[in-house]
Amino acid sequence: MKRVLPIKKVSADLDVLRFPAPVEHPVGADCLKCSLPLSLSQPDLDSPERLLGVCERCKDWFLIDLIPGQTE
């Protein structure tokens, strides 16, 4: 008999950071609390302008939106 585990849905508050940077060359981003560089990943290949930043020290998550066409 296969055991079925219930799926639990959770919500999370994320700070959205908007960076004026080209999508091809994303900038580095620092944690807003401790200034440690964030580990960046792109979880959605259909949204290359959106990155997820995670602080290894604070364990905070940040949603980073890159603004195409702006370089400063």
N, C-alpha and C positions, 0 to 999 in steps of 0.2 A: 504494500500500500504506500503510495507516494504522499509525503507530507506537504501540505499546501500552507505556506506562510502568508499571513495577511500583509497587504501592502499598505503602508502608512504614508499619507501625504503630509508634508510640512511646508511651512512658509518661512522665508528668511528675508530680513531687511538688508539691502545692499546699498552702499554709497555709490552713486554713479559719478565717475570722473570723466570729463570731456577734454580730450587733448587735440589741439589743432596739429595733426601730423598726418603725413601720407600713409595709407594703409600698407603700402609696399615696404616701408621702413619705419615700423612703430618705435616710438621712444620708450625708454625705460620709465618706470613709475615707482615712486616711493610710498610707503605706508604713511597715512595721514596721522597716525598716532606716534610711531617710533622712528620714522624716516628710513627704515630698512628697505632696500630694494624689494619690490614685489616679484614673486614668481608668476609669470604671465603664461596663460594658455588660451587657445581659441577653441571653445567647446562646440561651436556651431559653424560648420564650413559654409553654410548659406549666409552667414553674417560675418564676413571677414573684418568688418570695422568694429566688431565687439569682442573685447577680450575679458577674461576673468583674471583678476590679480589676487594672489593670496599671500599674506604676510606670514612667514615662517615663525616669527617671534610672537606676534599678537594673536595669530590664528584668525585675523579678520579677513573678510572677502570683499573685493571691490569689483564692480562692473565698470569697465572702461570702454567708453565710446570714442572712437577716433573720428575726427571730422575731416572727411575727404576734401582735398583741394586747398587746405590751409596748412602752411608749413611753419608758422610761428605761434 
